[in-house]
Amino acid sequence: MVIVMNEQATEDQVEKVIAALTQKGYDAHRSTGTTRTVIGVVGASKSPLDPREFEIMPGVHEVVKITEPYKLAGRIFKPEDTIINIGDIAIGGRAIVLMAGPCAVESEKQLDIIAASVSRYGARLLRGGAFKPRTSPYAFQGLGEEGLKHLRKVGDRYGMAVITEVMDTSQIELVARYADILQVGARNMQNFTLLKDLGRIRKPVMLKRGLSATIQEWMLSAEYIMAGGNHDVMFCERGIRTFENFTRNTMDISAIPIIKKISHLPIIADPSHGTGLRDKVIPMARAAVAAGADGIMVEVHHEPEVALSDGPQSLYPEQFAEMMAQLRIIAPAIGRTV
């Protein structure tokens, strides 16, 4: 359930409600909006909760039972959109944020060439894999910490924040040392041990949708992170597996407005993985912006024909520039900027 405080509720009244919940063995997650404070109640306890006990407490406006299995990721807990701030970058605000870079970090030189281009055209975040989960054990697995160092160094050089994937709980501390956002890949969306540990850190997490995950399963994975206390979570639609095999995955554009309706968390679109085909990336990026995405993540490589990972879905820098030009036309039509 959630406890909605009066607009005039004092800080002392809010703290007393939280203390009462804690005493009964529940976790209280506070969300302070522009007009009032909402307290989300999660957890299991031997002491059953009687909503009437809290409805009569000073400062309480109402107690609302949540029927959905997700409590903290839903809009009942937080009606206002969550905005995740990384320096001067606001993810979830009016501006649509662009994340771009190679699928895999291959060298500092390679990363520098790509970052110089995408930053010039408007990308605010540098993406790149240092640890690469590949279907084949013989494929390039990434440079590890060396790749993380390249990301941080090149990102700082061009004034870009850094996002990269963390694959295992043992990597969290290392990746968090270099990255501004930790990405959970599609294969790890339901790695609940990893999600729980990411809930204990205080860095934003981007949660990619699983290969065959429903939206409710995706929401519940976000709930695992938020239940640990980390509320800086963003979704990433990157295509799902269907019977169609013309594209690498099926880009579910409808997931964007659905998430925007049921959740307050930002949602990013990844048309590179969503289609797997270079010539389909820009059309899907246009569609994602029109559907309400808060950001676009794409793979860019100056020599995709020799890329060590996902060359066929990587844009050339000049294609990235063209995509940005098109998005700048579309965004104002829906009250956004790029």
PERALIN-V674441 format. One record per residue. N is the residue number from 1. SS is DSSP state (H for helix, E for strand, - for the rest). OMEGA is omega in radians with two decimals (NA if undefined). Layout:
BEGIN
{{N	SS	OMEGA} {N	SS	OMEGA}}
END
This chain:
BEGIN
{{1	-	3.03} {2	E	3.12} {3	E	-3.12} {4	E	-3.13} {5	E	3.04} {6	-	3.09} {7	-	-3.11} {8	-	-3.11} {9	-	-3.14} {10	-	3.10} {11	H	3.13} {12	H	3.12} {13	H	3.09} {14	H	-3.12} {15	H	3.14} {16	H	3.08} {17	H	3.12} {18	H	3.13} {19	H	3.14} {20	H	3.11} {21	H	-3.14} {22	H	3.14} {23	H	3.13} {24	-	3.07} {25	-	-3.14} {26	-	3.04} {27	E	3.13} {28	E	-3.14} {29	E	-3.04} {30	E	3.04} {31	E	-3.13} {32	E	-3.13} {33	-	-3.10} {34	-	-3.09} {35	-	-3.09} {36	-	3.12} {37	E	3.07} {38	E	3.13} {39	E	3.10} {40	E	-3.09} {41	E	3.13} {42	E	3.10} {43	-	3.10} {44	-	-3.10} {45	-	3.06} {46	-	3.14} {47	-	3.14} {48	-	-3.14} {49	-	3.03} {50	-	-3.09} {51	H	-3.09} {52	H	3.12} {53	H	-3.07} {54	H	3.13} {55	H	-3.09} {56	-	3.13} {57	-	3.14} {58	-	3.08} {59	-	-3.11} {60	E	3.09} {61	E	3.11} {62	E	3.05} {63	E	-3.07} {64	E	3.05} {65	-	3.14} {66	-	-3.12} {67	-	3.13} {68	-	3.14} {69	-	3.08} {70	-	-3.06} {71	-	-3.00} {72	-	-3.10} {73	-	-3.07} {74	E	-3.10} {75	-	3.08} {76	-	3.11} {77	-	-3.09} {78	-	-3.10} {79	-	-3.13} {80	-	3.08} {81	-	3.02} {82	-	3.06} {83	-	-3.12} {84	E	-3.09} {85	E	3.05} {86	E	-3.01} {87	-	3.12} {88	-	3.10} {89	E	3.12} {90	E	3.14} {91	E	-3.08} {92	-	3.11} {93	-	-3.09} {94	-	-3.10} {95	E	3.05} {96	-	-3.01} {97	E	3.13} {98	E	3.07} {99	E	-3.06} {100	E	3.13} {101	E	-3.11} {102	-	3.03} {103	-	-3.12} {104	E	3.02} {105	-	-3.10} {106	-	3.12} {107	-	3.09} {108	H	-3.13} {109	H	3.12} {110	H	-3.11} {111	H	-3.14} {112	H	-3.14} {113	H	-3.10} {114	H	-3.12} {115	H	3.12} {116	H	-3.12} {117	H	-3.01} {118	H	3.10} {119	H	3.13} {120	H	-3.10} {121	H	3.02} {122	-	3.09} {123	-	-3.14} {124	-	-3.13} {125	E	3.09} {126	E	3.10} {127	E	3.11} {128	-	-3.11} {129	E	3.02} {130	-	3.02} {131	-	-3.02} {132	-	3.04} {133	-	-3.06} {134	-	3.13} {135	-	3.13} {136	-	3.10} {137	-	-3.11} {138	-	3.12} {139	-	-3.14} {140	-	-3.03} {141	-	3.10} {142	-	-3.08} {143	-	3.13} {144	-	-3.08} {145	H	3.08} {146	H	3.10} {147	H	3.09} {148	H	3.13} {149	H	3.10} {150	H	-3.14} {151	H	-3.10} {152	H	-3.10} {153	H	-3.11} {154	H	3.09} {155	H	3.12} {156	H	-3.12} {157	H	-3.10} {158	-	3.09} {159	-	-3.11} {160	-	2.97} {161	E	-3.02} {162	E	3.03} {163	E	3.13} {164	E	-3.01} {165	E	2.97} {166	-	-3.00} {167	-	-2.98} {168	-	3.14} {169	H	-3.12} {170	H	-3.10} {171	H	-2.99} {172	H	-3.09} {173	H	-3.13} {174	H	-3.10} {175	H	-3.13} {176	H	3.12} {177	H	-3.05} {178	H	-2.99} {179	-	3.05} {180	-	3.08} {181	E	3.09} {182	E	-3.10} {183	E	3.00} {184	E	-3.09} {185	-	-3.09} {186	H	-3.10} {187	H	-3.11} {188	H	-3.07} {189	-	3.12} {190	-	2.97} {191	-	-2.93} {192	H	3.08} {193	H	3.10} {194	H	-3.12} {195	H	3.12} {196	H	-3.13} {197	H	3.08} {198	H	3.07} {199	-	-3.10} {200	-	3.14} {201	-	-3.12} {202	-	3.02} {203	-	-3.13} {204	E	3.14} {205	E	3.01} {206	E	-3.04} {207	E	3.11} {208	E	3.13} {209	-	3.13} {210	-	-3.04} {211	-	-3.13} {212	-	-3.03} {213	-	2.98} {214	-	3.13} {215	H	3.11} {216	H	3.09} {217	H	3.10} {218	H	3.11} {219	H	-3.12} {220	H	3.05} {221	H	3.05} {222	H	3.14} {223	H	3.10} {224	H	-3.13} {225	H	-3.08} {226	H	3.13} {227	H	3.10} {228	-	3.09} {229	-	3.13} {230	-	-3.09} {231	-	3.13} {232	-	-3.09} {233	E	3.04} {234	E	3.09} {235	E	3.01} {236	E	3.04} {237	E	-3.06} {238	-	3.12} {239	-	3.13} {240	E	-3.12} {241	-	3.07} {242	-	3.12} {243	-	-3.10} {244	-	-3.12} {245	-	3.09} {246	-	3.06} {247	-	-3.11} {248	-	3.06} {249	-	3.04} {250	E	-3.11} {251	-	-3.08} {252	-	-3.14} {253	-	-3.11} {254	H	3.13} {255	H	-3.08} {256	H	3.10} {257	H	3.09} {258	H	3.11} {259	H	-3.14} {260	H	3.14} {261	H	-3.01} {262	H	-3.09} {263	E	3.07} {264	-	-3.07} {265	-	3.10} {266	-	3.07} {267	E	3.13} {268	E	3.07} {269	E	3.12} {270	-	-3.12} {271	H	3.09} {272	H	3.09} {273	H	-3.12} {274	H	-3.13} {275	H	-3.11} {276	-	-3.09} {277	-	-3.05} {278	H	-3.05} {279	H	3.10} {280	H	-3.05} {281	H	-3.09} {282	H	3.08} {283	H	3.14} {284	H	3.04} {285	H	3.09} {286	H	-3.12} {287	H	-3.11} {288	H	3.10} {289	H	3.13} {290	H	-3.13} {291	H	3.07} {292	-	3.13} {293	-	3.13} {294	-	-3.13} {295	E	3.09} {296	E	3.04} {297	E	3.13} {298	E	3.08} {299	E	-3.12} {300	E	3.13} {301	-	-3.12} {302	-	3.08} {303	-	-3.04} {304	H	-3.14} {305	H	3.10} {306	H	3.13} {307	-	-3.14} {308	-	-3.13} {309	-	2.98} {310	-	3.08} {311	H	-3.08} {312	H	-3.12} {313	H	-3.11} {314	-	3.10} {315	E	2.89} {316	-	-3.14} {317	H	-3.13} {318	H	3.05} {319	H	3.07} {320	H	3.11} {321	H	3.12} {322	H	3.11} {323	H	3.13} {324	H	3.13} {325	H	3.14} {326	H	-3.14} {327	H	3.12} {328	H	3.05} {329	H	-3.07} {330	H	-3.01} {331	H	-3.11} {332	H	3.14} {333	H	3.11} {334	H	3.05} {335	-	-3.13} {336	-	3.05} {337	E	3.07} {338	-	NA}}
END
